[in-house]
């Protein structure tokens, strides 16, 4: 029962958070798929130029393109990867004094389970966010029907390999680093439990997440955004190799600032809201 309550608390926190963070996610995604399939090169425009051109051509509300899919994704993927972390830790016998690798493993397992469930919504969200102009306003139902007609059910699991790997690295880093930072602050610095402790732990985890997850995020986004009638990449390794060949190793970290700008507040809001919602649902 606690596991279900934990997932409910995580889902509420995640859906609330993504509503505010979605514009940063859209900008990050546009930068990552920049130039693919003849699309606009947002990387050349830069962050400021990209924001300006999107507002001018598509309107301010276009920054929330794909928000229904994002809500569905958070309600499935994030509710599982955060909500199952504590139950998995208990099942593995992980304690606050356990090595970091054990906390990372528990977070990775929760992330993998969540990504498998949430992958279809992740694909829909990516497709909706990268559609420019009036096409960006397509409903989730319309995009889903269009995808199913052109690729079948397998289209909803495009980029699954990269998505699972990304989720494992992301959640392992996020939950493991957050736990480690909070444990250090409480044990060595004498800090008490509360909002400040949750904020510092989440903010620190957000930076480390960006460093470890950015390459997986780049590859996953490109694989999910492939046109239905074309196959630009044969898989994770092929996509990563082509990205490096075209732009050098640093290209795997393209959009680093938007990713960090998304991860830091997202992690802070999610974990703080999660910590506040748990007692309301009777979870210690």
Buried (B, 14 or more C-beta within 10 A) or exposed (E): EBBEBBBBBBBBBBBBBBEEBBBBBBBBBBBBBBEBEEBBEBBEBEBEEBBEBBEEEBEEEBBBBBBBBBBBBBBBBBBBBBBBBBBBBEEBEBEEEBEEEBBBBBBBBBBBBBBBBBBBBBBBBBBBBBBBEEBBBBEBEEBBEBBBEEBEEEBBBBBBBBBBBBBBBBBBBBBBBBBBBBBBBBEEEEBEEEEEBBBBBBBBBBBBBBEBBBBBBBBBBBBBBBBBEEEBBEEBEBBBEBBBEEBEEEBBBBBBBBBBBBBBBBBBBBBBBBBEBBEEBEBE
